[in-house]
Amino acid sequence: MSDLPSPTQGVVLSESRDRGMGQAEVIVVGAGVVGCSIAYHLAKLGCRDVIVLEKGSVGSGSTGICAGGIRQQFSTEINIRLSMESVKFFERFEDETGHPADFHQNGYLILATDEGELESFRRNVALQRSLGLEVYLLSPQEAKELVPQLNVEDVLGATYCPTDGYADPHSVVQGFAHAARSLGVRIYQETEVVGIKAKGGRVVGVSTTKGEFRAPIIVDAAGPYAAQVGKMVGVEVPIRPSRRHIFATEPIFSAPDPVPMVVDFHNGFWFRREGPCIIFGMRNPDEPEGFDTTVDWDFLADSLAYAACHRLPFIADVGIMKGQAGLHSDTPDYHAILGSVPEVEGFYLACGFSGHGFMHSPAVGRLMAGLILNGKVDIDISPLSPERFKTGMHAKEEGFI
Ligand SMILES: Cc1cc2nc3c(=O)[nH]c(=O)nc-3n(C[C@H](O)[C@H](O)[C@H](O)COP(=O)(O)OP(=O)(O)OC[C@H]3O[C@@H](n4cnc5c(N)ncnc54)[C@H](O)[C@@H]3O)c2cc1C
Protein backbone atom coordinates (compact mmCIF):
# COMPACT_ATOMS: atom_id res chain seq x y z
CA MET A 1 0.00 0.00 0.00
CA SER A 2 1.98 2.98 -1.24
CA ASP A 3 -0.59 5.72 -0.78
CA LEU A 4 -1.82 5.23 2.78
CA PRO A 5 -4.85 7.25 3.80
CA SER A 6 -4.06 9.89 6.36
CA PRO A 7 -6.33 10.42 9.35
CA THR A 8 -9.02 12.97 8.60
CA GLN A 9 -11.16 15.02 10.89
CA GLY A 10 -13.32 12.77 13.02
CA VAL A 11 -11.43 9.58 12.23
CA VAL A 12 -11.03 7.29 15.18
CA LEU A 13 -8.06 5.04 14.65
CA SER A 14 -8.65 2.23 17.03
CA GLU A 15 -6.72 -0.31 15.01
CA SER A 16 -3.60 -1.93 16.37
CA ARG A 17 -0.28 -1.02 14.79
CA ASP A 18 0.23 -4.34 13.13
CA ARG A 19 -3.08 -4.23 11.28
CA GLY A 20 -2.64 -2.92 7.73
CA MET A 21 -4.25 0.50 7.67
CA GLY A 22 -5.78 0.09 4.24
CA GLN A 23 -6.72 -3.57 4.57
CA ALA A 24 -9.82 -5.17 6.07
CA GLU A 25 -12.07 -8.19 5.91
CA VAL A 26 -15.05 -6.05 4.94
CA ILE A 27 -15.32 -2.53 3.50
CA VAL A 28 -18.64 -0.75 3.89
CA VAL A 29 -19.18 2.20 1.54
CA GLY A 30 -21.28 4.85 3.30
CA ALA A 31 -21.56 5.85 6.96
CA GLY A 32 -25.29 6.46 7.01
CA VAL A 33 -27.51 4.66 9.47
CA VAL A 34 -27.46 1.52 7.30
CA GLY A 35 -23.68 1.36 6.80
CA CYS A 36 -23.04 2.04 10.49
CA SER A 37 -25.58 -0.56 11.59
CA ILE A 38 -24.04 -3.17 9.28
CA ALA A 39 -20.55 -2.35 10.59
CA TYR A 40 -21.75 -2.60 14.19
CA HIS A 41 -23.50 -5.92 13.62
CA LEU A 42 -20.49 -7.36 11.77
CA ALA A 43 -18.26 -6.44 14.69
CA LYS A 44 -20.79 -7.80 17.17
CA LEU A 45 -20.74 -11.13 15.35
CA GLY A 46 -16.96 -11.20 15.72
CA CYS A 47 -15.76 -9.62 12.46
CA ARG A 48 -13.93 -6.61 13.86
CA ASP A 49 -11.70 -5.98 10.87
CA VAL A 50 -14.20 -3.69 9.20
CA ILE A 51 -13.60 -0.36 7.48
CA VAL A 52 -16.37 2.14 6.74
CA LEU A 53 -15.58 4.73 4.07
CA GLU A 54 -17.65 7.91 4.02
CA LYS A 55 -17.31 10.78 1.56
CA GLY A 56 -18.76 13.30 4.03
CA SER A 57 -19.20 12.72 7.74
CA VAL A 58 -21.15 10.10 9.69
CA GLY A 59 -24.87 10.63 9.02
CA SER A 60 -24.35 13.45 6.53
CA GLY A 61 -26.48 11.78 3.80
CA SER A 62 -30.22 11.06 3.83
CA THR A 63 -29.99 9.88 7.43
CA GLY A 64 -29.20 13.40 8.66
CA ILE A 65 -32.33 14.82 6.97
CA CYS A 66 -34.79 12.05 7.75
CA ALA A 67 -37.92 12.45 9.88
CA GLY A 68 -37.01 9.58 12.18
CA GLY A 69 -40.37 7.84 11.73
CA ILE A 70 -40.54 4.19 12.80
CA ARG A 71 -43.65 2.25 11.80
CA GLN A 72 -44.63 -1.36 11.55
CA GLN A 73 -47.72 -0.75 9.44
CA PHE A 74 -46.75 -2.08 6.01
CA SER A 75 -48.52 -4.17 3.40
CA THR A 76 -45.91 -6.92 2.91
CA GLU A 77 -44.71 -9.54 5.35
CA ILE A 78 -41.03 -8.77 4.87
CA ASN A 79 -41.44 -5.05 5.62
CA ILE A 80 -43.57 -5.79 8.68
CA ARG A 81 -40.99 -8.28 9.97
CA LEU A 82 -38.09 -5.85 9.41
CA SER A 83 -40.01 -3.18 11.31
CA MET A 84 -41.10 -5.39 14.19
CA GLU A 85 -37.55 -6.59 14.79
CA SER A 86 -36.22 -3.03 14.50
CA VAL A 87 -38.74 -1.64 16.99
CA LYS A 88 -37.54 -4.17 19.56
CA PHE A 89 -33.98 -3.00 18.90
CA PHE A 90 -34.88 0.70 19.21
CA GLU A 91 -36.54 -0.11 22.56
CA ARG A 92 -33.17 -1.38 23.90
CA PHE A 93 -30.95 0.88 21.77
CA GLU A 94 -29.22 2.61 24.68
CA ASP A 95 -28.49 -0.68 26.49
CA GLU A 96 -27.07 -2.13 23.30
CA THR A 97 -25.01 0.83 22.01
CA GLY A 98 -24.49 3.00 25.10
CA HIS A 99 -26.11 5.88 23.22
CA PRO A 100 -29.70 7.20 23.52
CA ALA A 101 -32.02 6.91 20.50
CA ASP A 102 -34.64 9.35 21.85
CA PHE A 103 -37.30 6.82 20.83
CA HIS A 104 -40.87 8.04 21.41
CA GLN A 105 -43.52 5.37 20.97
CA ASN A 106 -46.40 7.74 20.33
CA GLY A 107 -47.88 5.56 17.58
CA TYR A 108 -48.61 6.11 13.89
CA LEU A 109 -52.12 7.09 12.83
CA ILE A 110 -52.72 6.50 9.11
CA LEU A 111 -55.84 8.01 7.53
CA ALA A 112 -57.90 6.59 4.65
CA THR A 113 -60.06 8.91 2.55
CA ASP A 114 -61.51 6.48 -0.01
CA GLU A 115 -63.02 3.01 -0.04
CA GLY A 116 -60.07 1.46 -1.89
CA GLU A 117 -57.65 2.68 0.78
CA LEU A 118 -59.93 1.46 3.54
CA GLU A 119 -60.12 -1.96 1.91
CA SER A 120 -56.33 -2.19 1.72
CA PHE A 121 -56.08 -1.00 5.35
CA ARG A 122 -58.32 -3.94 6.35
CA ARG A 123 -56.08 -6.39 4.48
CA ASN A 124 -52.93 -4.85 5.97
CA VAL A 125 -54.27 -4.95 9.52
CA ALA A 126 -55.22 -8.62 9.12
CA LEU A 127 -51.70 -9.45 7.88
CA GLN A 128 -50.02 -7.31 10.57
CA ARG A 129 -52.10 -8.95 13.32
CA SER A 130 -51.34 -12.42 11.96
CA LEU A 131 -47.65 -11.57 12.48
CA GLY A 132 -48.31 -10.54 16.09
CA LEU A 133 -48.53 -6.75 15.75
CA GLU A 134 -50.89 -4.80 17.99
CA VAL A 135 -52.72 -2.59 15.49
CA TYR A 136 -56.24 -1.20 15.29
CA LEU A 137 -58.70 -0.13 12.64
CA LEU A 138 -60.32 3.09 13.87
CA SER A 139 -63.40 5.09 12.89
CA PRO A 140 -62.92 8.78 11.98
CA GLN A 141 -64.29 9.72 15.41
CA GLU A 142 -61.77 7.47 17.17
CA ALA A 143 -58.98 9.05 15.11
CA LYS A 144 -60.16 12.48 16.22
CA GLU A 145 -60.19 11.37 19.84
CA LEU A 146 -56.48 10.59 19.46
CA VAL A 147 -55.72 13.97 17.83
CA PRO A 148 -58.59 16.40 18.53
CA GLN A 149 -57.12 19.09 16.21
CA LEU A 150 -57.52 16.85 13.13
CA ASN A 151 -60.07 17.65 10.45
CA VAL A 152 -61.69 14.25 9.75
CA GLU A 153 -64.61 15.39 7.56
CA ASP A 154 -63.27 13.42 4.55
CA VAL A 155 -61.73 10.55 6.56
CA LEU A 156 -63.40 7.13 6.19
CA GLY A 157 -61.24 5.24 8.65
CA ALA A 158 -57.74 4.92 10.06
CA THR A 159 -55.22 2.46 11.38
CA TYR A 160 -53.27 2.97 14.58
CA CYS A 161 -50.32 1.09 16.02
CA PRO A 162 -49.35 2.33 19.50
CA THR A 163 -45.82 0.90 19.45
CA ASP A 164 -44.83 2.83 16.30
CA GLY A 165 -43.12 6.18 16.83
CA TYR A 166 -40.00 8.12 16.02
CA ALA A 167 -36.40 8.43 17.14
CA ASP A 168 -33.61 10.92 16.59
CA PRO A 169 -31.69 9.95 13.42
CA HIS A 170 -28.52 11.76 14.54
CA SER A 171 -28.45 9.96 17.88
CA VAL A 172 -29.11 6.62 16.25
CA VAL A 173 -26.43 6.88 13.56
CA GLN A 174 -23.89 8.17 16.07
CA GLY A 175 -24.89 5.38 18.46
CA PHE A 176 -24.22 2.73 15.83
CA ALA A 177 -20.95 4.42 14.81
CA HIS A 178 -19.81 4.77 18.41
CA ALA A 179 -20.65 1.15 19.25
CA ALA A 180 -18.97 -0.08 16.06
CA ARG A 181 -15.79 1.89 16.81
CA SER A 182 -15.69 0.58 20.34
CA LEU A 183 -15.58 -2.94 18.83
CA GLY A 184 -12.68 -1.99 16.56
CA VAL A 185 -14.40 -0.80 13.37
CA ARG A 186 -12.49 1.98 11.60
CA ILE A 187 -14.57 4.78 10.10
CA TYR A 188 -12.81 7.05 7.61
CA GLN A 189 -14.70 10.25 6.95
CA GLU A 190 -14.12 12.63 4.04
CA THR A 191 -12.95 9.59 2.10
CA GLU A 192 -14.87 9.13 -1.13
CA VAL A 193 -14.82 5.82 -2.97
CA VAL A 194 -14.07 6.60 -6.61
CA GLY A 195 -13.43 3.12 -7.99
CA ILE A 196 -13.84 -0.56 -7.16
CA LYS A 197 -11.22 -3.11 -8.11
CA ALA A 198 -12.10 -6.65 -9.15
CA LYS A 199 -9.85 -9.52 -10.19
CA GLY A 200 -10.95 -12.85 -11.62
CA GLY A 201 -14.62 -12.05 -11.07
CA ARG A 202 -14.36 -10.95 -7.45
CA VAL A 203 -13.84 -7.66 -5.66
CA VAL A 204 -10.44 -6.99 -4.13
CA GLY A 205 -10.60 -3.38 -2.97
CA VAL A 206 -11.48 0.23 -3.63
CA SER A 207 -9.76 3.45 -4.70
CA THR A 208 -10.65 6.53 -2.72
CA THR A 209 -9.76 10.20 -2.60
CA LYS A 210 -7.43 9.27 0.29
CA GLY A 211 -5.75 6.21 -1.22
CA GLU A 212 -6.50 2.53 -1.71
CA PHE A 213 -8.15 0.03 0.60
CA ARG A 214 -8.25 -3.73 0.13
CA ALA A 215 -10.90 -6.25 1.18
CA PRO A 216 -12.51 -9.35 -0.32
CA ILE A 217 -15.98 -8.10 0.63
CA ILE A 218 -17.46 -4.71 -0.23
CA VAL A 219 -20.88 -3.55 0.89
CA ASP A 220 -22.58 -0.78 -1.08
CA ALA A 221 -24.50 1.21 1.55
CA ALA A 222 -24.16 4.51 -0.29
CA GLY A 223 -27.84 5.49 0.01
CA PRO A 224 -29.10 7.45 -3.00
CA TYR A 225 -25.63 7.15 -4.57
CA ALA A 226 -25.64 3.34 -4.43
CA ALA A 227 -26.23 3.09 -8.19
CA GLN A 228 -23.08 5.14 -8.85
CA VAL A 229 -21.07 2.89 -6.55
CA GLY A 230 -22.54 -0.23 -8.21
CA LYS A 231 -21.59 1.12 -11.61
CA MET A 232 -17.94 1.21 -10.50
CA VAL A 233 -17.97 -2.59 -10.64
CA GLY A 234 -20.44 -2.98 -13.52
CA VAL A 235 -23.51 -3.65 -11.36
CA GLU A 236 -26.76 -1.96 -12.25
CA VAL A 237 -28.74 -0.89 -9.17
CA PRO A 238 -32.35 0.11 -9.98
CA ILE A 239 -32.92 2.95 -7.56
CA ARG A 240 -34.49 6.30 -8.27
CA PRO A 241 -33.23 9.19 -6.13
CA SER A 242 -35.87 11.84 -5.51
CA ARG A 243 -36.15 14.87 -3.30
CA ARG A 244 -38.27 14.92 -0.12
CA HIS A 245 -38.89 17.88 2.17
CA ILE A 246 -39.39 18.48 5.86
CA PHE A 247 -40.72 21.82 7.11
CA ALA A 248 -40.83 22.92 10.73
CA THR A 249 -43.28 25.41 12.21
CA GLU A 250 -42.40 28.01 14.76
CA PRO A 251 -42.95 26.78 18.34
CA ILE A 252 -46.64 26.09 19.04
CA PHE A 253 -47.08 25.47 22.70
CA SER A 254 -50.79 24.66 22.27
CA ALA A 255 -50.06 21.83 19.82
CA PRO A 256 -51.22 18.37 20.89
CA ASP A 257 -48.67 16.51 22.98
CA PRO A 258 -47.99 13.64 22.79
CA VAL A 259 -49.19 13.28 19.23
CA PRO A 260 -48.80 10.24 17.01
CA MET A 261 -47.12 10.51 13.62
CA VAL A 262 -50.17 11.21 11.43
CA VAL A 263 -50.17 10.24 7.76
CA ASP A 264 -52.70 11.12 5.09
CA PHE A 265 -52.40 8.02 2.97
CA HIS A 266 -53.75 9.41 -0.33
CA ASN A 267 -51.22 12.23 -0.73
CA GLY A 268 -48.51 11.20 1.74
CA PHE A 269 -48.91 14.33 3.90
CA TRP A 270 -47.51 13.59 7.36
CA PHE A 271 -46.82 15.49 10.54
CA ARG A 272 -45.53 14.92 14.03
CA ARG A 273 -44.37 16.94 16.95
CA GLU A 274 -40.71 17.85 17.32
CA GLY A 275 -40.15 19.62 20.64
CA PRO A 276 -42.49 22.61 20.66
CA CYS A 277 -42.78 22.61 16.82
CA ILE A 278 -44.72 20.58 14.29
CA ILE A 279 -42.67 19.06 11.48
CA PHE A 280 -44.38 17.96 8.29
CA GLY A 281 -43.85 16.90 4.71
CA MET A 282 -45.54 15.31 1.71
CA ARG A 283 -44.48 13.46 -1.41
CA ASN A 284 -44.50 15.49 -4.61
CA PRO A 285 -45.91 13.35 -7.46
CA ASP A 286 -44.25 15.68 -10.01
CA GLU A 287 -40.78 15.50 -8.45
CA PRO A 288 -38.29 14.45 -11.16
CA GLU A 289 -35.61 11.89 -10.46
CA GLY A 290 -32.36 13.57 -9.40
CA PHE A 291 -29.96 14.61 -6.70
CA ASP A 292 -31.21 18.15 -6.10
CA THR A 293 -31.54 18.87 -2.37
CA THR A 294 -32.33 22.58 -2.47
CA VAL A 295 -35.59 23.51 -0.74
CA ASP A 296 -38.49 24.07 -3.15
CA TRP A 297 -40.48 26.77 -1.34
CA ASP A 298 -42.97 26.88 -4.24
CA PHE A 299 -43.92 23.28 -3.45
CA LEU A 300 -44.72 24.38 0.09
CA ALA A 301 -46.78 27.34 -1.13
CA ASP A 302 -48.54 25.59 -4.04
CA SER A 303 -49.42 22.13 -2.66
CA LEU A 304 -48.11 21.23 0.75
CA ALA A 305 -49.61 24.22 2.58
CA TYR A 306 -53.04 23.28 1.25
CA ALA A 307 -52.76 19.67 2.42
CA ALA A 308 -51.44 20.77 5.82
CA CYS A 309 -54.15 23.37 6.45
CA HIS A 310 -56.84 20.96 5.31
CA ARG A 311 -55.82 18.19 7.72
CA LEU A 312 -54.61 20.36 10.59
CA PRO A 313 -56.53 23.64 10.27
CA PHE A 314 -54.83 25.40 13.20
CA ILE A 315 -51.54 25.31 11.30
CA ALA A 316 -52.84 27.97 8.86
CA ASP A 317 -51.88 30.80 11.20
CA VAL A 318 -48.50 29.44 12.18
CA GLY A 319 -45.17 30.58 10.76
CA ILE A 320 -42.72 28.23 9.07
CA MET A 321 -39.33 28.38 10.74
CA LYS A 322 -37.28 26.07 8.59
CA GLY A 323 -37.29 23.84 5.50
CA GLN A 324 -34.84 21.16 4.45
CA ALA A 325 -34.68 18.58 1.69
CA GLY A 326 -32.96 15.24 1.25
CA LEU A 327 -33.16 12.20 -0.99
CA HIS A 328 -35.28 9.08 -1.01
CA SER A 329 -33.89 6.02 -2.85
CA ASP A 330 -36.92 4.34 -4.38
CA THR A 331 -36.96 0.93 -6.06
CA PRO A 332 -39.61 -0.24 -8.55
CA ASP A 333 -41.43 -2.25 -5.84
CA TYR A 334 -40.61 0.07 -2.91
CA HIS A 335 -38.63 -2.60 -1.10
CA ALA A 336 -34.97 -2.45 -0.15
CA ILE A 337 -32.28 -4.31 -2.07
CA LEU A 338 -30.28 -6.61 0.21
CA GLY A 339 -27.75 -9.27 -0.66
CA SER A 340 -24.88 -10.28 -2.89
CA VAL A 341 -24.96 -9.78 -6.64
CA PRO A 342 -24.38 -12.54 -9.21
CA GLU A 343 -22.16 -10.36 -11.45
CA VAL A 344 -19.13 -10.13 -9.14
CA GLU A 345 -18.25 -12.15 -6.07
CA GLY A 346 -17.91 -10.36 -2.75
CA PHE A 347 -20.05 -7.36 -3.70
CA TYR A 348 -23.15 -6.79 -1.55
CA LEU A 349 -25.97 -4.26 -1.84
CA ALA A 350 -27.81 -2.67 1.09
CA CYS A 351 -29.72 0.18 -0.50
CA GLY A 352 -32.99 1.26 -2.15
CA PHE A 353 -34.82 1.70 1.14
CA SER A 354 -37.70 3.63 -0.45
CA GLY A 355 -38.20 5.86 2.59
CA HIS A 356 -37.86 3.10 5.22
CA GLY A 357 -34.10 2.87 5.72
CA PHE A 358 -33.93 4.58 9.07
CA MET A 359 -36.65 2.47 10.66
CA HIS A 360 -35.30 -0.77 9.18
CA SER A 361 -31.63 -0.11 9.91
CA PRO A 362 -31.34 -2.33 13.03
CA ALA A 363 -32.78 -5.44 11.36
CA VAL A 364 -30.96 -4.73 8.09
CA GLY A 365 -27.64 -4.47 9.94
CA ARG A 366 -28.17 -7.81 11.66
CA LEU A 367 -29.34 -9.58 8.52
CA MET A 368 -26.55 -8.22 6.32
CA ALA A 369 -23.93 -9.19 8.90
CA GLY A 370 -25.38 -12.71 9.11
CA LEU A 371 -25.51 -13.03 5.34
CA ILE A 372 -21.93 -11.84 4.88
CA LEU A 373 -20.41 -13.92 7.67
CA ASN A 374 -22.58 -17.06 7.65
CA GLY A 375 -24.16 -17.03 4.19
CA LYS A 376 -27.64 -17.41 5.64
CA VAL A 377 -30.20 -15.58 7.75
CA ASP A 378 -33.22 -16.52 9.83
CA ILE A 379 -35.75 -14.38 7.92
CA ASP A 380 -36.67 -15.05 4.29
CA ILE A 381 -35.19 -12.01 2.57
CA SER A 382 -35.64 -13.36 -0.97
CA PRO A 383 -38.23 -10.60 -1.67
CA LEU A 384 -35.33 -8.16 -1.26
CA SER A 385 -32.84 -10.00 -3.45
CA PRO A 386 -30.89 -7.91 -6.00
CA GLU A 387 -31.85 -10.49 -8.64
CA ARG A 388 -35.61 -10.04 -8.29
CA PHE A 389 -35.69 -7.27 -10.90
CA LYS A 390 -34.61 -9.84 -13.49
CA THR A 391 -36.27 -12.99 -12.17
CA GLY A 392 -39.59 -11.50 -11.04
CA MET A 393 -40.62 -9.09 -8.32
CA HIS A 394 -42.76 -9.98 -5.35
CA ALA A 395 -45.63 -7.72 -4.28
CA LYS A 396 -45.18 -3.95 -4.27
CA GLU A 397 -45.28 -2.17 -0.92
CA GLU A 398 -48.64 -0.38 -0.86
CA GLY A 399 -47.80 1.55 2.28
CA PHE A 400 -45.28 3.71 0.47
CA ILE A 401 -45.33 7.26 1.81
C1 LIG B 1 -37.10 14.11 4.03
C2 LIG B 1 -36.89 12.65 4.33
C3 LIG B 1 -37.62 12.05 5.35
C4 LIG B 1 -37.43 10.70 5.65
N1 LIG B 1 -38.14 10.15 6.67
C5 LIG B 1 -37.92 8.86 7.01
C6 LIG B 1 -38.59 8.30 8.12
O1 LIG B 1 -39.41 8.94 8.77
N2 LIG B 1 -38.30 7.00 8.45
C7 LIG B 1 -37.42 6.25 7.73
O2 LIG B 1 -37.21 5.08 8.05
N3 LIG B 1 -36.77 6.77 6.68
C8 LIG B 1 -37.00 8.05 6.30
N4 LIG B 1 -36.33 8.59 5.25
C9 LIG B 1 -35.43 7.72 4.48
C10 LIG B 1 -34.12 7.57 5.23
O3 LIG B 1 -33.52 8.84 5.39
C11 LIG B 1 -33.20 6.65 4.46
O4 LIG B 1 -33.87 5.47 4.06
C12 LIG B 1 -32.00 6.25 5.31
O5 LIG B 1 -31.40 7.37 5.89
C13 LIG B 1 -31.03 5.50 4.44
O6 LIG B 1 -29.82 5.36 5.13
P1 LIG B 1 -28.53 4.98 4.32
O7 LIG B 1 -27.46 4.75 5.31
O8 LIG B 1 -28.86 3.89 3.37
O9 LIG B 1 -28.24 6.25 3.39
P2 LIG B 1 -27.49 7.61 3.73
O10 LIG B 1 -27.84 8.14 5.04
O11 LIG B 1 -27.69 8.50 2.54
O12 LIG B 1 -25.98 7.15 3.81
C14 LIG B 1 -25.23 6.84 2.66
C15 LIG B 1 -23.88 7.46 2.85
O13 LIG B 1 -23.03 7.07 1.79
C16 LIG B 1 -22.15 8.12 1.51
N5 LIG B 1 -21.61 7.93 0.18
C17 LIG B 1 -22.28 7.99 -1.00
N6 LIG B 1 -21.44 7.74 -2.02
C18 LIG B 1 -20.22 7.51 -1.47
C19 LIG B 1 -18.95 7.22 -2.01
N7 LIG B 1 -18.75 7.10 -3.33
N8 LIG B 1 -17.90 7.06 -1.16
C20 LIG B 1 -18.08 7.17 0.19
N9 LIG B 1 -19.27 7.48 0.75
C21 LIG B 1 -20.33 7.63 -0.07
C22 LIG B 1 -23.02 9.36 1.66
O14 LIG B 1 -22.25 10.51 1.90
C23 LIG B 1 -23.90 8.99 2.84
O15 LIG B 1 -23.44 9.48 4.06
C24 LIG B 1 -36.50 9.93 4.91
C25 LIG B 1 -35.75 10.54 3.90
C26 LIG B 1 -35.93 11.88 3.62
C27 LIG B 1 -35.09 12.53 2.54
The ligand as an SDF file (V2000), in Angstrom:
LIG
                    3D

 53 58  0  0  0  0  0  0  0  0999 V2000
  -37.0990   14.1120    4.0300 C   0  0  0  0  0  0  0  0  0  0  0  0
  -36.8930   12.6450    4.3330 C   0  0  0  0  0  0  0  0  0  0  0  0
  -37.6170   12.0460    5.3460 C   0  0  0  0  0  0  0  0  0  0  0  0
  -37.4290   10.7030    5.6450 C   0  0  0  0  0  0  0  0  0  0  0  0
  -38.1390   10.1550    6.6680 N   0  0  0  0  0  0  0  0  0  0  0  0
  -37.9200    8.8580    7.0080 C   0  0  0  0  0  0  0  0  0  0  0  0
  -38.5940    8.2950    8.1190 C   0  0  0  0  0  0  0  0  0  0  0  0
  -39.4130    8.9420    8.7740 O   0  0  0  0  0  0  0  0  0  0  0  0
  -38.3010    7.0020    8.4500 N   0  0  0  0  0  0  0  0  0  0  0  0
  -37.4160    6.2480    7.7260 C   0  0  0  0  0  0  0  0  0  0  0  0
  -37.2100    5.0830    8.0510 O   0  0  0  0  0  0  0  0  0  0  0  0
  -36.7660    6.7690    6.6750 N   0  0  0  0  0  0  0  0  0  0  0  0
  -36.9970    8.0530    6.2970 C   0  0  0  0  0  0  0  0  0  0  0  0
  -36.3340    8.5910    5.2470 N   0  0  0  0  0  0  0  0  0  0  0  0
  -35.4260    7.7220    4.4760 C   0  0  0  0  0  0  0  0  0  0  0  0
  -34.1200    7.5750    5.2260 C   0  0  0  0  0  0  0  0  0  0  0  0
  -33.5180    8.8370    5.3900 O   0  0  0  0  0  0  0  0  0  0  0  0
  -33.2000    6.6540    4.4550 C   0  0  0  0  0  0  0  0  0  0  0  0
  -33.8720    5.4700    4.0570 O   0  0  0  0  0  0  0  0  0  0  0  0
  -32.0000    6.2490    5.3070 C   0  0  0  0  0  0  0  0  0  0  0  0
  -31.3980    7.3740    5.8910 O   0  0  0  0  0  0  0  0  0  0  0  0
  -31.0280    5.4950    4.4400 C   0  0  0  0  0  0  0  0  0  0  0  0
  -29.8160    5.3610    5.1270 O   0  0  0  0  0  0  0  0  0  0  0  0
  -28.5310    4.9790    4.3210 P   0  0  0  0  0  0  0  0  0  0  0  0
  -27.4620    4.7550    5.3120 O   0  0  0  0  0  0  0  0  0  0  0  0
  -28.8620    3.8920    3.3660 O   0  0  0  0  0  0  0  0  0  0  0  0
  -28.2450    6.2500    3.3890 O   0  0  0  0  0  0  0  0  0  0  0  0
  -27.4880    7.6130    3.7330 P   0  0  0  0  0  0  0  0  0  0  0  0
  -27.8380    8.1400    5.0420 O   0  0  0  0  0  0  0  0  0  0  0  0
  -27.6940    8.5020    2.5410 O   0  0  0  0  0  0  0  0  0  0  0  0
  -25.9800    7.1510    3.8070 O   0  0  0  0  0  0  0  0  0  0  0  0
  -25.2260    6.8370    2.6640 C   0  0  0  0  0  0  0  0  0  0  0  0
  -23.8770    7.4610    2.8550 C   0  0  0  0  0  0  0  0  0  0  0  0
  -23.0290    7.0670    1.7870 O   0  0  0  0  0  0  0  0  0  0  0  0
  -22.1460    8.1250    1.5130 C   0  0  0  0  0  0  0  0  0  0  0  0
  -21.6150    7.9330    0.1800 N   0  0  0  0  0  0  0  0  0  0  0  0
  -22.2790    7.9900   -1.0000 C   0  0  0  0  0  0  0  0  0  0  0  0
  -21.4360    7.7400   -2.0180 N   0  0  0  0  0  0  0  0  0  0  0  0
  -20.2180    7.5110   -1.4660 C   0  0  0  0  0  0  0  0  0  0  0  0
  -18.9480    7.2200   -2.0080 C   0  0  0  0  0  0  0  0  0  0  0  0
  -18.7540    7.0980   -3.3330 N   0  0  0  0  0  0  0  0  0  0  0  0
  -17.9030    7.0630   -1.1570 N   0  0  0  0  0  0  0  0  0  0  0  0
  -18.0770    7.1720    0.1910 C   0  0  0  0  0  0  0  0  0  0  0  0
  -19.2700    7.4800    0.7540 N   0  0  0  0  0  0  0  0  0  0  0  0
  -20.3250    7.6320   -0.0710 C   0  0  0  0  0  0  0  0  0  0  0  0
  -23.0170    9.3650    1.6620 C   0  0  0  0  0  0  0  0  0  0  0  0
  -22.2460   10.5130    1.9050 O   0  0  0  0  0  0  0  0  0  0  0  0
  -23.9050    8.9880    2.8360 C   0  0  0  0  0  0  0  0  0  0  0  0
  -23.4360    9.4840    4.0620 O   0  0  0  0  0  0  0  0  0  0  0  0
  -36.4990    9.9320    4.9120 C   0  0  0  0  0  0  0  0  0  0  0  0
  -35.7460   10.5370    3.9000 C   0  0  0  0  0  0  0  0  0  0  0  0
  -35.9330   11.8790    3.6190 C   0  0  0  0  0  0  0  0  0  0  0  0
  -35.0900   12.5270    2.5430 C   0  0  0  0  0  0  0  0  0  0  0  0
  1  2  1  0
  2  3  1  0
  2 52  2  0
  3  4  2  0
  4  5  1  0
  4 50  1  0
  5  6  2  0
  6  7  1  0
  6 13  1  0
  7  8  2  0
  7  9  1  0
  9 10  1  0
 10 11  2  0
 10 12  1  0
 12 13  2  0
 13 14  1  0
 14 15  1  0
 14 50  1  0
 15 16  1  0
 16 17  1  0
 16 18  1  0
 18 19  1  0
 18 20  1  0
 20 21  1  0
 20 22  1  0
 22 23  1  0
 23 24  1  0
 24 25  2  0
 24 26  1  0
 24 27  1  0
 27 28  1  0
 28 29  2  0
 28 30  1  0
 28 31  1  0
 31 32  1  0
 32 33  1  0
 33 34  1  0
 33 48  1  0
 34 35  1  0
 35 36  1  0
 35 46  1  0
 36 37  1  0
 36 45  1  0
 37 38  2  0
 38 39  1  0
 39 40  1  0
 39 45  2  0
 40 41  1  0
 40 42  2  0
 42 43  1  0
 43 44  2  0
 44 45  1  0
 46 47  1  0
 46 48  1  0
 48 49  1  0
 50 51  2  0
 51 52  1  0
 52 53  1  0
M  END
$$$$
